[in-house]
Amino acid sequence: MAPKKKKKSKASGGSEKEKDSERDAEKEAQLHREHDTLTDTLSNLKRRAGQLMQNASLRLAKIQQEFTSYMSKRTQKHCNEIVTLNDLRQQKLEALNKQREEMVEKHNEQVNGLKKEIFEKEKELALLNLEIYEKSLQQQQLDRITELEQEVTSAYFHQSETLNALKANSFIEKERHKAACKHTVWELTLKAKKEASTSLLSYIQQVSEENHHLHEELQQLIQRARALRNHQQLLQMKRRQLLLEKEYVQELQCLRTSTAQVGCFQLTDHGILNNNTTTL
């Protein structure tokens, strides 16, 4: 009876080890499933990070293109305004030159008329007083000619001063408009650059924060995958150890079974010999 009890206890021990092996196999399968799930999640996160970086690059390229187009339009607009101002200045200069020519022509006509009138007066005076006031008339004519020359010189100087003043005013007005246009272009360029830089820095900071968050999630997943891999290796080692123990137990059971069979054969042979001896 005692040997039978030992066999039952050994059988129960073997069944418990088989149950442990089944539980370990189930745990290992569960870990494999979790590992596959984490691997898929990691791949999705990597793909999402790549897509976010691509979208960020596209948005940056679009912002740069819009800024370049905006600056080109603004520059073209101001260039057109400058061209318009130059055209207006040229029109004013042409009008002033035409007015000056008309004034000079009118003045020449007046001078010619005065000269003609003076000549007629002088002729009349010469005819009337040629014999009596020849010397006096000559002196008067000389004085009158000098006076007329002074008037002509004064009129010419006055016209020259007027023309120079108009030229100076036109040049000052041109420089003032040119400086105002340059200052306006500079202010608009500075404002556009400032707005574009602020928007670009804000977007870069947002993308950097998102990348940092994704990097942290990726590091956590990598650490968890490493822990699962280490645990899987530990379970595999334990499984191999259990398999070795199971094989050892099976070999031991086979050895004990064969030993018991040999013992039974020996007892049987011994009993036969005893019976034969008794018979004899």
Secondary structure, 3 states (H helix, E strand, C coil): CHHHHHHHHHHHHHHHHHHHHHHHHHHHHHHHHHHHHHHHHHHHHHHHHHHHHHHHHHHHHHHHHHHHHHHHHHHHHHHHHHHHHHHHHHHHHHHHHHHHHHHHHHHHHHHHHHHHHHHHHHHHHHHHHCCCCHHHHHHHHHHHHHHHHHHHHHHHHHHHHHHHHHHHHHHHHHHHHHHHHHHHHHHHHHHHHHHHHHHHHHHHHHHHHHHHHHHHHHHHHHHHHHHHHHHHHHHHHHHHHHHHHHHHHHHHHHHHHHHHHHHHHHHHHHHHHHHHHHHC
